[in-house]
C-alpha cells in the first residue's frame, strides 16, 4: 500500500477516472495538495479528486463526507467541498476515494484574515448555520464534541512536550485556563452538527476575509464548544467579541469556558506541529506555528485578566 500511495501521479489518477468515471478522465489533472490524511488532485477548474494516503482512518472519513456533506452544504453560507462521485477500491488503488467540488481560496495559516469584522461575521454565520441538531445516526467524532475531560491526558502530554522544548513562556497560565475549562459544566443540549477541526489550514480566505471551509473528515455531532474554539485561532485581535455577538444562540458562560479548553488543545497541537521535527510528520508544518502562538497568547492573557490561577 505504501508504494502505491507514494507513486500516485497525475496519470495514475487519470487511470482511476477512466476506469470508474470515464466522463471526467479528459479533464486536466494536477496535484493540489498533500494533506494530513489525503492527497488532493485538481480536476479541471471546478473539481478535485481526494485520495487517502497517510492514515488508515482516512477511508472512513472520506466516506463520511460523501454521505453527509451533500445534505449540509446547501444550508451553509461559506463554500464547502461537496462530494460528486465515489471511487470504489480496486487493483489500481485499493482504497475508496471521492470527487468533490473545488473551493477556491488560500488556507488561513498562509493568508490570515485582515478584515476582522467581516471575518467575525462570516465565521459566526457559518457556525450558526452548521450548529443545528443532528439526526439519529449522525457520526460520532474522534473525541471531538465529547466531554473536554476526556482530553486531559492529551493536554498534559502536549503541554509537557511544548514546555520541555521551551515553546511555552507561561505554562502556569496555560494550566489555569485548562482547569477553568475542564471544570465548566458539561453540555446538556442536543448533539449539534460540528465541523470538528476548524484550524487555520482548514479555513480559506480571499480578500482579507473567509470564503470557504474544507476538510470535513471530523464532521460529527456533539458539544458546540469544540467549534467555538475557532475565534481564538482564526480571527485577528479584537474580533472575537464581534463573533460572539453575531453567533446565535449566544453561547452561555460554561460553553465559552469549554471553548477556551478546546482552543488550548488546538493551540498546543499547532505549536508542536509547527515546530520542525517535534510532532507529526518530520519537518513539521511551519505555517501552523504563528496562529497557534497567537491563540495561546490570547488565552493566557485571559487567564491573567480573570485571575483564573
Residue pairs with C-beta under 8 A, 6 or more apart in sequence:
1 94
1 95
4 93
4 94
5 39
5 53
5 54
8 39
8 41
8 51
8 53
8 93
10 29
10 30
10 31
10 41
11 29
12 92
12 93
13 29
13 41
13 49
13 51
14 25
14 29
15 92
16 49
16 87
16 90
16 92
16 93
16 97
17 24
17 25
17 29
17 43
17 49
18 25
19 90
19 92
20 85
20 87
20 88
20 90
21 85
21 87
21 99
24 43
24 47
24 85
24 99
27 43
27 44
27 47
28 42
28 43
28 44
29 41
29 42
29 43
29 49
30 41
30 42
31 39
31 40
31 41
31 42
32 40
32 41
32 42
32 48
32 102
33 39
33 40
34 40
34 53
34 54
35 54
35 215
36 54
36 55
36 280
37 52
37 53
37 54
37 55
37 57
37 58
37 61
37 217
38 50
38 51
38 52
38 53
38 54
38 58
38 62
39 50
39 51
39 53
40 48
40 49
40 50
41 48
41 49
41 50
41 51
42 48
42 102
43 49
43 99
43 102
45 102
46 101
46 102
47 84
47 99
47 100
47 101
47 102
48 81
48 99
48 100
48 101
48 102
49 87
49 97
49 98
49 99
50 62
50 81
50 97
50 98
50 99
50 100
51 87
51 93
51 95
51 97
52 58
52 59
52 61
52 62
52 95
52 96
52 97
54 281
57 142
58 95
58 217
59 95
59 96
61 217
61 218
62 96
62 97
62 98
62 217
63 86
63 96
64 139
64 216
64 217
64 219
65 81
65 83
65 98
65 100
65 216
65 217
65 219
66 83
66 86
66 98
68 138
68 139
68 216
68 219
69 80
69 81
69 82
69 83
69 216
69 219
70 82
70 83
72 80
72 130
72 193
72 219
73 80
73 82
75 129
75 130
75 132
76 126
76 129
76 130
76 213
77 122
77 125
77 126
77 129
78 122
78 125
78 126
78 210
78 211
78 212
78 213
79 103
79 104
79 105
79 204
79 211
79 212
79 213
80 103
80 212
80 213
80 214
80 216
81 100
81 101
81 102
81 103
81 214
81 216
82 100
82 101
83 98
83 99
83 100
84 98
84 99
84 100
84 101
85 98
85 99
86 96
86 97
86 98
86 99
87 93
87 96
87 97
87 98
87 99
88 96
89 95
89 96
103 204
103 211
103 212
103 213
103 214
104 204
104 206
104 211
104 212
105 204
105 205
105 206
105 211
105 212
106 204
106 205
106 206
107 200
107 201
107 202
107 203
107 204
107 205
107 287
108 200
108 201
108 203
108 204
108 205
108 210
108 234
108 291
109 199
109 200
109 201
109 285
109 287
109 288
109 290
109 291
110 287
111 205
112 200
112 205
112 236
112 291
113 119
113 205
113 208
113 209
113 210
113 234
113 235
113 236
114 208
114 209
114 236
115 207
115 208
115 209
116 235
116 236
116 237
116 238
116 239
116 242
117 239
117 242
118 208
118 209
119 205
119 208
119 209
119 210
119 234
119 235
119 236
119 239
120 231
120 235
120 239
120 240
120 242
120 243
120 246
121 242
121 243
121 246
122 209
122 210
123 203
123 210
123 230
123 231
123 234
123 235
123 243
124 242
124 243
124 244
124 246
124 247
124 248
125 246
126 210
126 213
127 224
127 227
127 228
127 230
127 247
128 246
128 247
128 248
130 192
130 193
130 194
130 195
130 227
131 192
131 193
131 194
131 224
131 227
132 192
132 193
133 190
133 191
133 192
133 193
134 190
134 191
134 192
134 193
134 221
138 191
138 193
138 220
138 221
139 219
139 220
139 221
140 220
140 221
140 222
141 194
141 196
141 218
141 219
141 220
141 221
141 222
141 226
142 196
142 218
142 220
143 150
143 151
144 194
144 196
144 197
144 218
144 220
144 222
144 226
145 191
145 194
145 196
145 220
145 221
145 222
145 223
145 226
146 222
146 223
147 186
147 223
148 181
148 182
148 184
148 225
148 258
148 261
148 262
149 182
151 261
151 265
152 182
154 265
155 178
155 261
155 264
155 265
155 268
158 265
158 268
158 269
158 272
159 168
159 171
159 174
159 175
159 178
159 268
161 272
161 278
161 279
162 168
162 268
162 271
162 272
163 171
165 275
165 278
167 271
167 272
167 275
168 174
168 271
168 296
170 300
172 309
173 300
173 303
173 304
173 308
173 309
174 264
174 268
174 296
174 299
174 300
174 303
175 309
176 303
176 308
176 309
177 260
177 261
177 264
177 299
177 300
177 302
177 303
177 308
178 261
178 264
179 308
180 257
180 260
180 261
180 303
180 306
180 308
181 257
181 258
181 259
181 260
181 261
181 262
181 264
182 261
184 253
184 254
184 255
184 257
184 258
184 261
185 254
186 223
186 258
187 222
187 223
187 224
187 225
187 255
187 258
191 221
191 222
192 221
192 222
192 223
192 224
193 219
193 221
194 218
194 219
194 220
194 221
194 222
194 223
194 224
194 226
194 227
195 202
195 213
195 216
195 218
195 219
195 227
196 216
196 218
196 219
196 220
196 226
196 227
197 215
197 217
197 218
198 213
198 227
198 229
198 230
198 233
198 234
199 233
199 266
199 269
199 270
199 288
200 233
200 234
200 270
200 287
200 288
200 291
201 215
201 285
201 287
201 288
202 213
202 214
202 215
203 210
203 212
203 213
203 214
203 230
203 234
204 210
204 211
204 212
204 213
204 214
205 211
210 234
223 255
223 258
224 251
224 255
225 251
225 255
225 256
225 258
225 259
225 261
225 262
226 259
226 262
228 247
228 251
228 255
228 256
228 259
228 262
229 259
229 260
229 261
229 262
229 263
229 265
229 266
231 239
231 240
231 243
231 244
232 240
232 259
232 260
232 263
232 266
232 267
232 295
232 298
232 299
233 263
233 266
233 267
233 270
233 291
233 292
233 294
233 295
234 291
235 243
237 294
237 298
240 298
244 250
244 251
244 256
251 259
260 299
260 302
263 295
263 299
264 296
264 299
266 292
266 295
267 292
267 293
267 295
267 296
267 299
268 292
268 296
269 279
269 292
270 288
270 289
270 291
270 292
270 295
271 288
271 289
271 292
271 293
271 296
272 278
272 279
272 280
273 279
273 280
273 284
273 285
273 288
273 289
274 284
274 285
274 286
274 287
274 288
274 289
274 290
274 292
275 284
275 289
276 283
276 284
276 286
277 283
277 284
278 284
302 308
303 309
